[in-house]
Amino acid sequence: MSNIKKQSFFDGAFGKYILPGIVLQSVLIGGGYATGREIVAFGAKFGALGWLGGIGIFIGFTIMSILTFEIARIYKVYDYKSVVKQFAGKFALLYDIIYILLSILIIAVMASATGEIVQQTLGLSYWIGVTGVVIIVGILNFYGSWLIERFETYGTIALYIGYIIFSILVISKTWGNAQQVFANGDTSYIKGSIGVGTVLWAGIIYVGYNLAVYPAALFTLKRQSTRKETIIAGILSGFFMTIPWFLTYFSIMGFYPSKVVLEASVPWLQMLNGLGGTWVIVLFGIVIGWTLIETSTGMIHAFVERVNTGLKEIGKNPLTDKQNALLTITVLIIAMGLSKIGIIDLIAKGYTMMAYGMIAVYAIPLVTIGLYKIVKSK
């Protein structure tokens, strides 16, 4: 009996059903909704109709999660090159290119936000915050999957607590205005009439650029062995990935259609200003820094796994721990330089362009060829 290895908490039901969604959410939070700018661009700007985009986002993430998890389970592939190859074939190379560009873009958005927030909340130099993040992400990728799983699990719990606190503070103070927005059907920030299709399409674009988060969770799927497990895990992932979207959306509605909030680089910072005192702003600065670490760690870890798979295919040894850390730091430095463009332009233009690419090389092949293969598999 003493020779039987004790099963880790992460290897049981938690690892099968909940961990994939936690990792997806922890990577999504950085590029998806950490600053609030993303929610404005792809939902909140539509005012009272914006919630429709949130429903579409939940459905989109749930479908993408179930299909991705099931492809990985059926073919027992857990790096993004091997997964995408199952339904995109030769176009998997295009996914490689778009994924790398989008990863750098998302990290650049987070770097831009972090630099601005660190200066405003903690009074530290932009480069002090950036250097600290680079070092931590490098360490996490040095130690690999074991540490990343635990870091992102506990980190996600802390981030959820933080976002719930921020949302309660904002919504409790501004709910009266939010109720007026919904009662009046206010969409005044956008000039002209708004159709349901326009809002839903914005949700599709949001899901599209966030398809880049899926490779980061593939290493957690090795524990899944049945279709029931992938379906349940996919639905839970959809919830984990959408709840913070709605928390942010309802918070913004309390200020709608204020340009001070809706046109801010970091809307959350404007919404929290004057609410709860200095400690709230400092806590928000810490949370944003953590989101950059989680997002960067997850996306770069997926890229490292892809590089290692490619090296094995050509008969070479995978990267050493030191090389992993060096590659991580190189990607981060490139992203930090790109961050100087500014968060509003990066999100409005860069995200939209990359979203179309992701939809073309990942979403469409997955819901056609991928779904066909899943249905035909025994």
C-alpha positions in Angstrom: 0.0 0.0 0.0 2.8 2.4 0.8 4.0 2.1 -2.9 0.7 3.5 -4.2 1.2 7.1 -5.2 -1.4 9.4 -3.6 -3.5 11.1 -6.3 -3.2 14.9 -6.4 -6.3 17.1 -6.0 -5.6 18.3 -9.5 -5.8 14.8 -10.9 -9.4 14.1 -9.8 -12.7 15.6 -10.8 -11.3 19.1 -10.3 -8.6 18.5 -13.0 -11.1 16.9 -15.4 -14.0 19.4 -15.2 -12.9 22.6 -13.6 -9.2 23.2 -14.3 -9.4 23.6 -18.1 -12.0 26.5 -17.6 -9.8 28.0 -14.8 -6.8 28.1 -17.1 -8.8 29.5 -20.0 -10.3 32.2 -17.8 -6.9 33.1 -16.3 -5.4 33.6 -19.7 -8.5 35.3 -21.1 -8.7 37.8 -18.3 -5.7 39.8 -19.5 -6.6 40.3 -23.1 -10.3 39.9 -22.6 -11.6 42.1 -19.8 -8.9 43.2 -17.4 -9.0 46.9 -18.2 -12.7 47.2 -19.1 -11.6 48.7 -22.5 -12.3 45.4 -24.2 -15.9 45.3 -22.8 -16.6 48.8 -24.0 -15.3 48.0 -27.5 -17.2 44.7 -27.9 -20.4 45.2 -25.9 -20.9 48.1 -23.4 -20.8 50.8 -26.1 -24.2 49.5 -27.3 -25.7 50.4 -23.9 -29.0 48.6 -23.1 -28.5 46.1 -26.0 -25.0 45.1 -25.0 -26.1 42.2 -22.9 -27.1 40.4 -26.1 -23.4 40.3 -27.0 -22.7 38.7 -23.7 -25.1 35.9 -24.3 -23.6 35.3 -27.7 -20.1 35.3 -26.1 -21.2 32.6 -23.6 -22.6 30.4 -26.4 -19.5 30.9 -28.5 -17.0 30.1 -25.8 -19.0 27.0 -24.7 -19.1 25.6 -28.3 -15.5 26.3 -29.0 -14.5 24.7 -25.6 -16.5 21.5 -26.1 -15.3 21.0 -29.7 -11.6 21.8 -28.8 -11.6 19.6 -25.8 -13.2 16.7 -27.7 -10.8 16.9 -30.6 -7.9 16.8 -28.1 -9.4 13.8 -26.3 -10.2 11.8 -29.4 -6.8 12.2 -31.0 -4.8 12.4 -27.8 -3.1 15.6 -28.9 -2.3 18.4 -26.4 -0.3 21.0 -28.2 -1.9 23.5 -30.5 -0.1 22.5 -33.7 -1.4 18.9 -33.4 -4.9 19.9 -32.4 -5.4 22.5 -35.2 -3.9 20.1 -37.7 -6.8 17.7 -37.0 -9.4 20.1 -38.5 -7.4 22.7 -40.4 -4.9 20.5 -42.2 -2.3 22.5 -44.0 -3.8 25.7 -42.8 -2.5 25.0 -39.4 0.6 26.9 -40.4 -1.5 30.1 -40.8 -2.8 29.5 -37.3 0.8 29.4 -36.1 1.5 32.8 -37.6 -1.8 34.4 -36.4 -1.4 32.9 -32.9 2.1 34.3 -32.4 1.1 37.8 -33.6 -2.0 37.8 -31.5 -0.2 36.6 -28.5 2.3 39.4 -28.7 -0.6 41.9 -29.4 -2.5 40.7 -26.3 0.5 40.9 -24.1 1.3 44.4 -25.5 -2.3 45.5 -24.5 -1.7 44.3 -21.0 1.7 45.9 -20.8 0.3 49.2 -21.9 -2.5 49.0 -19.3 -0.1 47.8 -16.6 2.3 50.7 -17.3 -0.4 53.2 -17.0 -2.0 51.7 -13.9 1.3 51.1 -12.0 2.2 54.8 -12.4 -1.3 56.0 -11.3 -2.0 53.6 -8.5 1.4 52.6 -7.0 3.5 55.6 -8.0 6.1 53.3 -9.5 8.0 53.7 -12.7 6.5 52.0 -15.7 9.7 49.9 -16.2 9.8 48.7 -12.6 6.4 47.1 -13.0 7.3 45.6 -16.4 10.6 44.2 -15.3 9.0 42.5 -12.3 6.4 40.9 -14.6 9.1 39.7 -17.0 11.0 38.0 -14.2 8.0 36.3 -12.7 6.7 35.0 -16.1 10.2 33.8 -16.9 10.4 31.8 -13.6 6.9 30.2 -14.2 7.8 29.1 -17.7 11.2 27.8 -16.3 9.4 25.4 -13.9 6.6 24.5 -16.4 3.2 22.9 -16.2 3.2 21.8 -12.6 3.8 25.3 -11.2 1.6 27.1 -13.9 -1.5 24.9 -13.0 -1.2 25.9 -9.3 -0.3 29.5 -9.9 -3.2 30.1 -12.2 -5.7 28.2 -10.1 -5.0 30.2 -6.9 -4.6 33.3 -9.0 -7.9 32.9 -10.6 -9.7 32.6 -7.3 -8.0 35.8 -6.1 -8.8 37.6 -9.3 -12.5 36.6 -9.1 -12.6 37.9 -5.6 -11.0 41.2 -6.8 -13.5 41.6 -9.6 -16.4 40.8 -7.4 -15.3 43.5 -4.9 -14.8 46.0 -7.7 -18.2 45.2 -9.3 -20.1 45.4 -5.9 -18.5 48.8 -5.2 -19.4 50.2 -8.5 -22.8 48.6 -9.1 -24.0 49.4 -5.5 -23.3 53.1 -6.1 -24.5 53.4 -9.7 -27.3 50.8 -10.1 -29.9 53.6 -10.3 -28.4 54.9 -13.5 -28.0 51.4 -14.9 -31.7 50.7 -14.3 -32.5 53.9 -16.2 -30.3 52.8 -19.1 -32.2 49.5 -19.4 -35.6 51.1 -18.8 -35.1 53.7 -21.5 -33.3 51.3 -23.9 -30.5 53.8 -24.0 -28.0 53.2 -26.8 -27.1 56.9 -27.2 -23.3 56.5 -27.2 -23.5 55.0 -30.6 -25.0 57.3 -33.2 -27.8 56.0 -35.3 -29.9 52.9 -34.9 -28.4 49.6 -33.6 -29.6 46.2 -34.8 -29.4 43.0 -32.8 -27.2 41.6 -35.5 -24.6 44.3 -35.0 -24.4 43.5 -31.2 -24.2 39.8 -31.8 -21.5 40.3 -34.4 -19.4 42.3 -31.9 -19.7 39.3 -29.6 -18.5 37.0 -32.3 -15.5 39.2 -32.9 -14.8 39.2 -29.1 -14.8 35.4 -29.1 -12.8 35.4 -32.3 -9.7 37.2 -31.0 -9.9 35.3 -27.7 -9.6 32.0 -29.5 -5.9 32.5 -28.9 -6.4 31.4 -25.3 -7.3 27.8 -26.1 -3.8 26.5 -26.7 -2.9 27.6 -23.2 -5.3 25.1 -21.7 -4.5 22.1 -23.8 -1.9 20.7 -21.4 -4.8 20.3 -18.8 -6.9 18.1 -21.0 -4.8 14.9 -20.6 -7.0 13.9 -17.7 -10.2 13.7 -19.8 -11.2 10.3 -21.1 -14.9 10.5 -22.0 -17.1 12.7 -24.1 -19.2 13.5 -21.0 -16.2 14.9 -19.3 -15.3 17.2 -22.2 -18.9 18.4 -22.6 -19.3 19.3 -18.9 -15.8 20.9 -18.8 -16.7 22.9 -21.9 -20.0 24.3 -20.4 -18.2 25.2 -17.2 -15.5 26.9 -19.2 -18.1 29.0 -21.0 -19.4 30.1 -17.6 -16.0 30.9 -16.2 -15.0 32.9 -19.3 -18.3 34.9 -19.4 -19.1 35.8 -15.8 -16.5 38.6 -15.5 -17.7 40.0 -18.8 -21.1 40.6 -17.3 -19.7 42.0 -14.1 -17.8 44.5 -16.0 -20.7 45.3 -18.4 -23.2 46.0 -15.6 -20.6 48.1 -13.9 -20.1 50.3 -17.0 -23.8 50.6 -17.4 -23.9 52.6 -14.2 -21.9 55.4 -16.0 -23.5 55.0 -19.5 -23.1 57.0 -21.8 -20.3 59.0 -20.0 -17.4 59.6 -22.4 -15.1 59.9 -19.3 -15.6 56.2 -18.7 -16.3 54.9 -22.2 -13.4 56.6 -23.8 -10.9 56.0 -21.1 -7.8 53.8 -21.7 -8.6 51.9 -18.5 -12.4 52.3 -17.8 -12.1 50.4 -14.5 -9.7 53.0 -13.2 -12.2 55.8 -13.9 -15.1 53.8 -12.4 -13.2 53.1 -9.2 -11.9 56.6 -8.8 -13.4 58.0 -5.5 -15.0 54.7 -4.5 -13.6 53.0 -1.4 -10.4 55.1 -1.0 -6.8 54.5 -2.0 -6.8 50.8 -1.0 -9.2 50.0 -3.8 -7.0 51.6 -6.5 -3.9 49.9 -5.1 -5.7 46.6 -5.1 -6.8 47.1 -8.6 -3.2 47.9 -9.6 -2.1 44.6 -8.1 -4.9 42.7 -9.8 -4.0 44.1 -13.2 -0.4 43.2 -12.7 -1.4 39.7 -11.8 -3.6 39.4 -15.0 -0.6 40.3 -17.1 1.4 37.6 -15.5 -1.3 35.0 -15.9 -2.1 35.9 -19.5 1.6 36.1 -20.5 2.4 32.9 -18.8 -0.4 30.9 -20.4 0.1 32.1 -23.9 3.8 31.8 -23.9 3.7 28.3 -22.3 1.5 27.2 -25.2 4.0 28.7 -27.7 6.9 26.9 -25.9 4.9 23.6 -26.1 4.4 24.2 -29.8 8.2 24.8 -30.4 9.1 21.7 -28.4 6.7 19.6 -30.5 8.2 20.9 -33.7 11.7 20.1 -32.4 10.8 16.5 -31.6 9.3 16.1 -35.1 12.6 16.9 -36.7 14.6 14.7 -34.3 16.0 17.4 -32.0 15.9 17.8 -28.3 13.2 20.0 -26.7 14.1 23.4 -25.2 15.8 23.3 -21.8 14.3 25.1 -18.8 16.8 27.9 -19.3 15.9 28.2 -23.0 12.2 28.2 -22.1 12.8 31.2 -19.8 14.9 33.0 -22.4 12.3 32.6 -25.1 9.7 33.8 -22.7 11.6 37.0 -21.9 12.3 37.7 -25.6 8.6 37.5 -26.5 7.8 39.7 -23.5 10.3 42.4 -24.4 9.0 42.5 -28.0 5.4 43.0 -26.6 6.6 45.7 -24.2 8.0 47.7 -27.1 4.7 47.3 -29.1 2.8 48.5 -26.1 3.9 52.1 -26.7 1.3 52.3 -29.5 -1.4 52.7 -26.9 -4.1 50.5 -25.6 -7.1 52.0 -27.4 -5.6 51.7 -30.9 -4.3 48.2 -30.1 -7.7 46.9 -29.0 -9.9 48.7 -31.6 -7.7 47.9 -34.6 -5.4 45.1 -33.8 -7.9 42.9 -32.0 -10.5 43.2 -34.7 -8.1 42.4 -37.5 -6.7 39.3 -35.7 -10.2 38.2 -34.7 -11.1 37.7 -38.4 -7.9 35.7 -38.9 -8.7 33.4 -35.9 -12.3 32.9 -37.1 -11.0 31.9 -40.5 -8.3 29.5 -39.5 -9.7 28.1 -36.2 -13.4 28.6 -35.6 -14.8 27.8 -39.1 -12.7 24.7 -39.6 -13.5 23.5 -36.1 -17.3 23.8 -36.4 -17.3 22.1 -39.8 -14.5 19.6 -40.3 -13.8 19.3 -36.5 -17.5 18.7 -35.7 -17.8 16.1 -38.6 -14.8 14.2 -37.2 -16.2 14.2 -33.7 -19.6 12.9 -34.9 -18.0 10.2 -36.9 -15.6 9.1 -34.1 -16.5 6.1 -32.0 
